[in-house]
Amino acid sequence: MTYIFDGSLQGLLTAVFEWFERKPGKVMLKSTEMFQPEAFAESFTVITDGAKADRVWAGLQKKLKKDWLRKFYCSYLSEIPEAYNHLFQFSIYIFNHASGAESNYGIEHIIALSKCAKSVEREKHRMEAFIRFQKTGDGIFYAGIDPDFNVLPLISNHFKNRYADQQWVIYDLKRKYGLHYNLTSVEEITISFTNGINKQSPASILMDDSEALYATLWKDYFKSANIVARKNTKLHVQHVPKRYWKYLTEKEL
C-alpha cells in the first residue's frame, strides 16, 4: 500500500499516526507531487491533521534525543523524495522499539537519514559563510539565494544574531519565499518579482548609492591580500565550490 501526503511536515507526522491507528502492514509513503497511480496498487490519501501530528511529534521528543530530533527535521528539509519514506519508516521503527533504537545503524532508514541530515547541515554552514548582502536604496540589505536544500529555517537565528542592528532580507529564489528581519523579529515573506528583474542581484537603480563603491573596495582588498605565488585552485575549490561563487562579491563571473 502507498500512503500519499501533501509534502508538509505535519502531513508526514499525520501519516505515522494513521499507520498506527490502521496497522495496514507494509506501507510506502510518497508526496502528492511524486505519486503516480498504479492499476493494481492500493493507496490511501492522508488528510493532514495538526492534532495528530502534534501527538506524533511529542512522542518522538520522548523517544529521541535533541541531536536526532534535529536530524529528523534536517532530513525533512532536504526535500529528497526518498527521505520522506525513510522518515516515515524511521518513525514507525522508533515507536516499535525501546529507547536508543536510533543507534542501530544496521537499519537502512537510520543510515539514510544520517546522510541526508549531514548534507543539509553542510549546506546550512556554507550558506552562513557565503551569503553576501547588498544594500538597497531603502536601507534594507538583500541577498538572493538558491540552495540545494531548504535551509532558510536553519540559518534564521545565525543572521538574526550576527546582523541584529540592520534590516535584511534573505530570499530563496528556488522555493519562492524568504526571511525578513525588521530589527525585532524574523518573518517569512514572499516577493512578487516583475518579469525581467534580476532576482539574484537588485537592479542598480534600486541600490544604495554607496553599494557600488563598497563592492569595488572589497574586490580591491581581496586582490591585494591575495598571494599569487601561493595560489592553489584545487584546494580553494574544495573549500569554496564553484556553485557558491555567484554569492561572493570578490568573484568575477
Secondary structure, DSSP 8 states (H G I E B T S, - for coil): -EEEE-SSHHHHHHHHHHHHHH--SS-EEEETTT----TT--EEE----HHHHHHHHHHHHHHS-HHHHHHHHHHHHT--HHHHHHHHHHHHHHHTS-TTGGG-TTSHHHHHHHHHHHHHHHHHHHHHHH---EEBTTS-EEEEE--SS--HHHHHHHHHHHTTTS-EEEEETTTTEEEEE-SS-EEEE-----TT--SSS--GGGB-TTHHHHHHHHHHHHHHH--GGG--HHHHHHHS-GGGGGG-TT---
